[in-house]
Amino acid sequence: MSASRSSALADPQESHARPESEEELAARLRTAVTRLNRKLRQQALAGLSPAQASALGTVNRLGRPTLGELAAAELVQPPTVTRLVASLEAAGLVARETDVADRRVVRVTITADGRRNLQRIRNLKNAYLTRRLAALDVSERAQAEGLTRLLEHLVADE
C-alpha cells in the first residue's frame, strides 16, 4: 500500500493532528460520496441521461406512480417529468396506463425492456465497485465493510 493511501486509511486514534470538527468531517464525507456517485453514474447509463435513469429506477421502485407522484419523488416539476416519461416511453422503457379507478389519472409502469435496461445499469455499476474492492488489501476490505454498515446507518430512516 502506498504511503499516501496508508495515511488516508490510518486509524484516527493514531493521528497526532487535531481532531476534525463535525462540520469538517461532514464536508469531506459529502465530497467523497458525491464523487463516488459521479463515478458510478459514469459507468453505464445504457444510453440514458442521468435524469432518465433516475426516473426509470423510481418508476421501478414505486410500482405504478402517477405523473405527480413521480415528479414529487424525483424532485422535479410536472412538465419536466412529463418530458422524461415521454422520452422513456418512446424508448419502450415505460408505458402510460389509465388508472382503472379514476380514468383522469395516468400511471407509469416499467416495461420488460425497462427492467432489463435498469438491471444492466445496476450490473455495470456493481461490476465497477467489485473491481475497486478487489484491489483492496484485507485490512482495507474490513474497513470498507465497516464503512458500508456506517453509511447504511446514516441513511436509515429515523
C-alpha positions, 0 to 999 in steps of 0.5 A: 500500500502506498504511503499516501493511501496508508495515511488516508486509511490510518486509524484516527486514534493514531493521528497526532493532528487535531481532531476534525470538527463535525462540520469538517468531517461532514464536508469531506464525507459529502465530497467523497460520496458525491464523487463516488456517485459521479463515478458510478453514474459514469459507468453505464447509463445504457444510453440514458441521461442521468435524469432518465435513469433516475426516473426509470429506477423510481418508476421501478421502485414505486410500482405504478406512480402517477405523473405527480407522484413521480415528479414529487419523488424525483424532485422535479416539476410536472412538465419536466417529468412529463418530458422524461416519461415521454422520452422513456416511453418512446424508448419502450422503457415505460408505458402510460396506463389509465388508472382503472379507478379514476380514468383522469389519472395516468400511471407509469409502469416499467416495461420488460425492456425497462427492467432489463435496461435498469438491471444492466445499469445496476450490473455495470455499476456493481461490476465497477465497485467489485473491481475497486474492492478487489484491489483492496488489501484485507485490512482495507476490505474490513474497513470498507465493510465497516464503512458500508454498515456506517453509511447504511446507518446514516441513511436509515430512516429515523 
